[in-house]
Amino acid sequence: MRENLEMGSYRRGRANRKRNLERVFDIFPRLRERSGQNAGTLSGGEQQMLAIGRGMMAEPDLLILDEPSLGLSPLLVEEMFALIEKLRNNGMTLLLVEQNVVQSLEIASRAYIIEDGMVTLSGTPAEIAGNTELKRAYRASDRNMKGGCVMGLTPASVMLAEPAPARARTWSDFAGDFDLRRAEPALIARARLVLLDCIGAIAAGMQEPEARALAARLARTPGDGIAVGAGLRLHGGDAAFLNGVAGTMLELDEGNSFARGHPGIHVLPALLSGIGGAGLDGIGFLRAFVLGYEAGARVGTATRLRPAIHPHGTWGVIGAAVAAAAAEGAGGRDIVRTMNVSAALGPGSSLRAMLEGVTVRNAYAGVAARNGLYAWDLVASGFTGETDALRSVYSGVLAEAFDAATMTGELGTRWEIRRNYFKRHAACRFTHGALDVLAELIARHGPFDPDAVARIEVESYAMAAQLDAPAPPTMLAAKFSVPFAVATMLVHGAASVSAFRPRR
């Protein structure tokens, strides 16, 4: 975290770095307490403090803050505005862009209201607060304008007046018109590769003892779903769950760095449930896979998850649900409805599970795949979702921000499945940078004698730096440890599946 602050003075303020660092710590005492902690593990409020502090390190003449309260709880919003007021009182010039009108007016010297990109009202805070048109727009009484709309909560009359987002129509048209038979060959070729990679990851993971035991339990309810690598036919929901679990067991599943997750291993298990029946041919199966991947990956790309939440399952449920709907021939409007229903069914699971190496983490993708099937069942039965559940869930519940424009940018021309990556190492992708360097050194210089190596120094980016556990307790935890991953490659010559297994 301290390094993040120091980077703020890289171009300006370097000469006074130490003094400015103390100034930041004086204003944000909590950052002093967390100075040795990885920035990615800070809470949402602490990350906002860090961002402001990094700006202060450059000794700016003007500090611009863009919605610093976004995604924070009501109590943290109160704390954030108190800190902004403290900055103002210390003489710093601030430009605050904020939707929380009430609290912004309480600390501002002058205010401007922007509507549709145009300044429609300006004046002192008292003038703005007394404007009858503004009060009417926010459906707020004089009392609420002075005291806040119930701790910053949006009144139902305002919330429910919001129209359906334009992207819903865009996605409806896109999904309804998409014909894979007219797609460019490169898209089809990539989709086949991703599908085959997911099948391989599932088949390999299915051989693990826990996966075999789970398969045996689920086999008590047979059905049309395929359990890859188990030689079983299961009930559809059970097959989706089991395949999702198996596919993440060994950290071999493909991923998408833009989405910061693994779309394929959420989508394919839903399609292996038997949905679509005998009427679903190969091209229809692949079309559903591509659509599901596109939906899930775009939500993932648009979303900034809360630091404590594991990405598996959170938005993957949308990919699974869209694939299920497409497999049964749903039109564009029903696919959008399915996205809104499935957003409410994603698991919000703990990131700590992967660091501890507890294998409940391997169930997240399976739960999402199964819930994706249920989401489509609900829509097909007449159930409804929120008007814009994507924004509700991914800008305030599971995540801190949702960039809606990402959902439609270059839709139909830029395919997320073509921006995926395949794993060369059986470990978290954040370890791969160091492992790639070590693999190149081994290729150039031959195997190293581990006993001749005194120490290894790794320089990497923040997400990799978080994975610093020196003695992971389980095979799964080892896959999320840069020290272990580098050491086991040094010993075995590769970060393969067997290199992470405990010694018998």
C-alpha positions in Angstrom: 0.0 0.0 0.0 2.9 2.4 0.9 4.3 1.8 -2.6 1.0 2.9 -4.2 1.2 6.2 -2.3 4.8 6.7 -3.3 4.0 6.2 -7.0 1.9 9.4 -6.7 5.0 11.4 -6.4 6.8 9.8 -9.3 6.5 12.9 -11.5 5.7 15.6 -9.0 6.5 16.0 -5.4 9.4 13.6 -5.3 11.6 16.0 -3.4 9.1 16.2 -0.6 8.0 12.6 -0.7 8.6 11.9 3.0 6.9 15.0 4.2 3.9 14.5 1.9 3.6 10.8 3.1 3.4 12.0 6.7 0.8 14.5 5.6 -1.3 11.8 4.0 -1.0 9.6 7.1 -2.0 12.5 9.3 -5.2 13.0 7.3 -5.9 9.3 6.9 -4.6 7.6 10.0 -6.0 4.3 8.9 -3.6 4.2 5.9 -0.7 4.5 8.4 -2.1 1.4 10.1 -2.3 -0.4 6.8 1.0 0.8 5.3 2.4 -2.7 5.0 -0.7 -4.3 3.6 -1.4 -5.2 0.0 -3.5 -2.5 -1.6 -5.8 -5.1 -3.2 -6.9 -6.4 0.2 -8.1 -3.0 1.5 -11.7 -2.3 2.0 -13.6 -0.2 -0.4 -13.4 2.9 1.8 -9.7 2.4 2.4 -9.1 2.0 -1.3 -10.8 5.4 -1.8 -8.6 6.9 0.9 -5.5 5.4 -0.8 -6.6 6.9 -4.2 -7.0 10.4 -2.7 -3.8 10.1 -0.8 -1.9 9.1 -3.9 -3.2 12.2 -5.6 -2.1 14.3 -2.7 1.5 13.0 -3.0 1.9 14.9 -6.3 1.3 18.2 -4.5 -1.5 19.2 -6.8 -2.8 22.7 -7.2 -6.3 21.2 -7.8 -7.4 17.7 -6.6 -10.3 16.3 -8.7 -12.4 13.6 -7.0 -14.7 11.6 -9.2 -17.6 10.1 -7.1 -15.5 9.0 -4.1 -18.6 7.7 -2.3 -19.5 5.3 -5.2 -20.3 1.8 -3.9 -19.6 2.6 -0.2 -21.9 1.8 2.6 -23.9 4.7 4.2 -21.5 4.8 7.2 -18.4 4.9 4.9 -20.1 7.6 2.9 -20.4 9.7 6.0 -16.7 9.1 6.8 -15.6 9.8 3.3 -17.3 13.2 3.2 -15.9 14.1 6.6 -12.4 13.4 5.2 -13.1 15.5 2.1 -14.2 18.3 4.4 -11.0 17.9 6.3 -8.9 18.3 3.1 -10.9 21.5 2.3 -10.3 22.9 5.7 -6.6 22.2 5.3 -6.5 24.6 2.4 -6.6 22.1 -0.5 -8.6 23.2 -3.6 -11.0 20.4 -4.6 -13.3 19.7 -7.6 -15.8 17.1 -6.4 -17.9 15.2 -9.0 -20.6 13.5 -7.0 -24.2 12.3 -7.2 -24.8 12.6 -3.5 -26.2 16.1 -3.8 -27.1 16.6 -0.1 -23.8 15.9 1.4 -21.9 17.6 -1.4 -23.7 20.8 -0.8 -22.9 20.6 2.9 -19.1 20.9 2.2 -19.0 22.9 -1.1 -18.2 26.5 -1.6 -19.9 26.6 -5.0 -22.0 24.0 -6.8 -22.9 23.1 -10.4 -25.7 20.8 -11.5 -25.0 18.9 -14.7 -27.8 17.2 -16.6 -27.2 15.4 -19.9 -23.7 16.9 -20.2 -24.9 20.5 -19.7 -24.6 22.8 -16.7 -28.3 23.5 -15.8 -27.9 25.2 -12.4 -25.1 26.9 -10.5 -24.7 28.9 -7.4 -23.8 28.8 -3.7 -24.9 25.7 -1.7 -27.7 27.6 -0.1 -29.0 28.7 -3.5 -28.9 25.2 -4.9 -30.5 23.6 -1.9 -33.3 26.1 -2.1 -34.1 25.5 -5.7 -37.6 24.1 -6.1 -36.9 22.4 -9.4 -34.0 20.4 -7.9 -36.2 19.4 -4.9 -38.9 18.2 -7.3 -36.3 16.2 -9.3 -35.1 14.4 -6.2 -38.7 14.0 -4.8 -37.2 15.3 -1.6 -38.8 17.5 1.1 -37.1 20.5 2.7 -36.2 18.3 5.6 -34.5 15.8 3.5 -32.6 18.4 1.5 -31.2 19.6 4.8 -30.6 16.3 6.5 -30.0 13.9 3.7 -32.3 11.4 2.1 -32.4 8.9 4.9 -28.6 8.4 5.2 -28.0 8.8 1.5 -30.6 6.3 0.4 -32.4 7.0 -2.9 -36.2 7.4 -2.5 -38.2 4.7 -4.1 -40.1 7.3 -6.2 -36.8 8.3 -7.8 -35.4 4.8 -8.1 -38.5 3.3 -9.7 -38.9 6.2 -12.1 -35.6 5.2 -13.9 -36.3 3.8 -17.3 -34.9 0.5 -18.7 -31.3 1.1 -19.9 -30.7 1.6 -23.6 -28.2 -1.3 -23.5 -31.1 -3.7 -22.9 -32.5 -3.0 -26.4 -29.0 -3.2 -27.9 -28.4 -6.6 -26.3 -31.8 -7.8 -27.2 -31.2 -7.0 -30.9 -27.7 -8.4 -30.8 -28.6 -11.7 -29.2 -31.7 -12.2 -31.3 -29.9 -11.6 -34.6 -26.7 -13.5 -33.9 -26.2 -16.3 -36.4 -23.0 -18.2 -35.9 -23.2 -19.7 -39.4 -22.5 -16.2 -40.7 -19.7 -15.4 -38.3 -16.1 -15.0 -39.3 -14.1 -18.3 -39.3 -11.6 -17.0 -36.7 -14.5 -16.6 -34.2 -15.7 -20.1 -34.7 -12.2 -21.5 -34.6 -11.4 -19.8 -31.3 -14.7 -20.8 -29.8 -14.0 -24.5 -30.6 -10.5 -24.2 -28.9 -12.0 -22.6 -25.8 -14.7 -25.3 -25.6 -12.2 -28.1 -26.0 -9.9 -26.6 -23.4 -12.8 -26.4 -20.9 -13.7 -30.1 -21.6 -10.1 -31.1 -20.9 -10.0 -29.1 -17.7 -13.3 -30.8 -16.6 -12.1 -34.3 -17.5 -8.8 -33.9 -15.7 -10.4 -32.4 -12.6 -13.1 -35.2 -12.5 -10.3 -37.7 -11.6 -9.6 -36.0 -8.3 -10.8 -38.0 -5.3 -13.3 -35.3 -4.1 -14.8 -35.0 -7.6 -15.2 -38.7 -8.0 -16.9 -38.9 -4.6 -19.2 -36.1 -5.5 -20.1 -37.8 -8.8 -21.0 -41.0 -7.0 -23.4 -39.2 -4.7 -25.0 -37.3 -7.5 -25.3 -40.4 -9.6 -28.3 -41.5 -7.4 -30.4 -39.1 -9.5 -29.8 -40.0 -13.2 -30.8 -37.8 -16.1 -29.6 -36.4 -19.5 -26.7 -34.4 -18.3 -23.2 -35.4 -19.2 -20.6 -35.7 -16.4 -17.4 -35.3 -18.4 -14.7 -37.9 -17.5 -17.0 -39.7 -15.0 -18.9 -41.9 -17.5 -22.2 -40.9 -15.9 -25.5 -39.3 -16.9 -26.9 -37.1 -14.2 -29.9 -34.8 -13.6 -29.3 -31.5 -15.5 -28.7 -29.3 -12.5 -26.4 -31.9 -10.9 -24.4 -32.3 -14.1 -23.9 -28.5 -14.4 -22.8 -28.3 -10.7 -20.4 -31.3 -11.0 -18.8 -30.2 -14.2 -18.3 -26.7 -12.8 -16.7 -28.1 -9.7 -14.4 -30.5 -11.6 -13.4 -27.8 -14.1 -11.8 -25.6 -11.5 -10.2 -28.3 -9.4 -6.7 -28.1 -11.0 -6.5 -24.4 -12.0 -6.3 -25.4 -15.7 -9.4 -23.6 -16.9 -9.0 -20.9 -19.5 -9.6 -17.3 -18.6 -10.1 -13.7 -19.7 -7.9 -11.1 -18.2 -10.2 -8.3 -19.2 -13.1 -9.9 -17.3 -10.7 -10.9 -14.5 -12.1 -14.4 -14.4 -12.9 -17.6 -16.2 -16.1 -17.3 -18.4 -15.8 -20.7 -20.2 -15.9 -22.9 -17.1 -19.2 -21.3 -16.0 -20.9 -21.4 -19.4 -20.0 -24.9 -20.7 -21.3 -26.8 -17.6 -24.7 -25.3 -18.1 -24.8 -26.6 -21.7 -23.6 -30.0 -20.6 -26.8 -30.3 -18.5 -28.7 -31.7 -21.5 -30.6 -28.4 -22.0 -32.0 -28.1 -25.5 -32.4 -31.8 -25.8 -32.1 -33.6 -29.1 -33.1 -30.4 -31.0 -29.8 -28.7 -30.1 -27.3 -29.4 -32.9 -23.6 -28.7 -32.9 -23.8 -25.2 -34.4 -26.6 -24.3 -31.9 -24.5 -25.6 -29.0 -21.5 -23.5 -30.1 -23.7 -20.4 -30.7 -25.1 -20.7 -27.1 -21.6 -21.1 -25.8 -20.3 -18.0 -27.6 -23.3 -15.9 -26.5 -23.0 -17.1 -22.9 -19.3 -16.3 -22.9 -19.9 -12.9 -24.4 -22.5 -12.0 -21.8 -20.5 -13.2 -18.8 -17.2 -11.8 -19.9 -18.7 -8.3 -20.6 -20.3 -8.1 -17.2 -17.0 -9.2 -15.7 -15.1 -6.5 -17.7 -17.6 -3.8 -16.7 -17.4 -4.7 -13.0 -15.0 -3.8 -10.3 -15.7 -6.4 -7.6 -15.3 -5.7 -3.9 -11.7 -6.8 -2.9 -13.0 -9.5 -0.5 -15.1 -11.3 -3.1 -13.9 -14.1 -5.3 -14.7 -13.6 -9.0 -15.9 -17.2 -9.6 -19.6 -17.4 -9.8 -20.3 -13.7 -9.3 -20.9 -12.8 -13.0 -20.4 -16.3 -14.4 -24.0 -17.1 -13.5 -25.1 -14.6 -16.2 -23.0 -16.4 -18.8 -24.5 -19.8 -17.8 -28.0 -18.4 -17.9 -27.7 -16.8 -21.3 -26.2 -20.0 -22.7 -29.1 -22.0 -21.3 -31.7 -19.6 -22.8 -30.0 -19.5 -26.1 -29.8 -23.4 -26.2 -33.6 -23.5 -26.0 -34.1 -20.9 -28.7 -34.9 -17.8 -26.5 -35.3 -14.6 -28.4 -33.4 -11.4 -27.6 -35.9 -10.0 -25.1 -36.0 -13.2 -23.1 -32.2 -13.3 -23.0 -32.1 -9.8 -21.5 -34.8 -10.9 -19.0 -32.6 -13.9 -18.2 -29.6 -11.6 -17.6 -31.6 -9.6 -15.1 -33.0 -12.6 -13.2 -29.6 -14.4 -13.1 -27.8 -11.3 -11.7 -29.8 -11.9 -8.5 -28.6 -15.6 -8.2 -24.8 -15.2 -8.3 -22.9 -16.4 -5.3 -21.0 -13.6 -3.5 -18.2 -15.8 -2.1 -15.0 -15.1 -0.2 -11.7 -14.6 -1.8 -10.0 -15.8 1.3 -11.0 -19.3 0.6 -8.5 -19.6 -2.3 -5.7 -18.2 -0.1 -6.5 -20.7 2.7 -6.7 -23.4 0.1 -10.1 -24.7 1.2 -11.8 -26.5 -1.6 -15.3 -25.1 -1.2 -13.8 -22.5 -3.5 -14.0 -25.1 -6.3 -17.8 -25.2 -6.0 -18.3 -21.5 -6.9 -18.4 -22.1 -10.7 -20.6 -25.1 -10.3 -23.1 -23.2 -8.2 -23.2 -20.5 -10.8 -23.7 -22.9 -13.7 -26.6 -24.6 -11.8 -28.1 -21.3 -10.9 -27.9 -20.1 -14.4 -30.1 -23.0 -15.5 -32.6 -22.1 -12.7 -32.6 -18.5 -13.9 -33.7 -19.5 -17.4 -36.3 -21.9 -15.9 -37.7 -18.9 -13.9 -37.9 -16.6 -17.0 -39.4 -19.4 -19.1 -42.0 -19.8 -16.4 -42.9 -16.2 -16.3 -40.8 -14.9 -13.4 -39.4 -11.4 -13.7 -36.2 -9.6 -12.6 -35.3 -6.0 -11.9 -35.4 -3.4 -14.7 -31.6 -3.1 -14.5 -30.3 -5.8 -12.1 -26.9 -5.7 -13.6 -26.3 -2.1 -12.3 -28.0 -2.9 -9.0 -25.9 -5.9 -8.2 -22.6 -5.0 -9.8 -22.4 -1.4 -8.7 -23.4 -1.7 -5.1 -24.0 -5.3 -3.9 -21.2 -7.5 -5.1 -19.1 -4.8 -6.7 -18.1 -1.2 -6.2 -18.5 0.1 -9.8 -20.2 -0.9 -13.1 -19.2 0.6 -16.4 -22.4 0.2 -18.4 -20.8 1.3 -21.7 -18.6 -1.8 -21.6 -21.6 -4.0 -22.1 -22.3 -2.6 -25.6 -18.9 -1.2 -26.8 -18.1 -2.8 -30.2 -20.8 -5.5 -29.5 -20.8 -8.0 -32.4 -17.4 -6.9 -33.7 -15.1 -7.3 -30.7 -15.6 -10.8 -29.3 -14.6 -11.5 -25.7 -13.9 -15.1 -26.4 -11.2 -14.1 -28.9 -9.5 -12.1 -26.1 -9.1 -15.1 -23.8 -6.0 -16.9 -22.6 -5.1 -20.5 -22.1 -3.0 -21.6 -19.1 0.5 -23.0 -19.5 0.8 -23.6 -15.8 -1.5 -25.4 -13.4 -1.8 -22.4 -11.1 -3.5 -19.0 -10.7 -2.7 -16.7 -13.6 -1.1 -14.1 -11.3 1.8 -16.6 -10.8 2.3 -17.0 -14.5 4.5 -13.9 -15.1 7.2 -15.2 -12.7 6.7 -18.8 -13.9 7.2 -17.7 -17.6 10.5 -16.0 -16.7 11.7 -19.0 -14.8 10.7 -21.3 -17.7 12.7 -19.2 -20.1 15.7 -19.3 -17.8 15.5 -23.1 -17.5 15.2 -23.4 -21.3 18.3 -21.2 -21.8 20.5 -22.5 -19.0 19.2 -26.0 -18.3 17.8 -27.3 -15.1 19.0 -25.7 -11.9 20.2 -27.5 -8.8 17.7 -26.4 -6.1 20.3 -27.0 -3.4 22.6 -24.4 -5.1 19.9 -21.7 -5.0 20.3 -19.4 -2.0 17.2 -17.3 -2.6 14.9 -16.1 -5.4 13.7 -12.5 -5.7 10.5 -11.9 -7.6 9.4 -8.5 -8.8 5.8 -8.4 -10.0 2.5 -6.5 -10.0 0.1 -6.0 -7.1 -2.2 -8.9 -7.7 0.7 -11.3 -7.9 2.4 -9.7 -4.8 -0.7 -10.6 -2.8 0.1 -14.3 -3.3 3.1 -14.3 -1.0 2.3 -17.2 1.3 5.6 -19.0 1.9 4.1 -22.3 3.2 0.7 -23.0 1.7 -1.2 -25.8 3.6 -3.0 -27.5 0.7 -2.6 -28.2 -3.0 -5.1 -25.5 -3.8 -3.4 -22.9 -1.6 -0.1 -23.8 -3.3 -1.5 -22.8 -6.7 -2.1 -19.3 -5.2 1.4 -18.9 -3.8 4.1 -17.3 -5.9 6.9 -18.6 -3.6 5.6 -22.1 -3.9 4.9 -22.0 -7.6 8.4 -20.7 -8.4 10.0 -23.2 -6.1 8.1 -26.2 -7.4 9.0 -25.3 -11.0 12.6 -25.0 -10.0 12.5 -28.5 -8.5 10.3 -30.2 -11.1 11.2 -28.2 -14.2 7.5 -27.3 -14.8 4.5 -26.0 -12.9 2.5 -29.0 -13.9 -0.5 -30.6 -12.1 1.8 -33.2 -10.4 4.3 -30.4 -9.3 1.6 -29.1 -6.9 0.6 -32.4 -5.4 1.7 -33.1 -1.8 4.4 -35.8 -1.4 3.1 -39.2 -0.4 
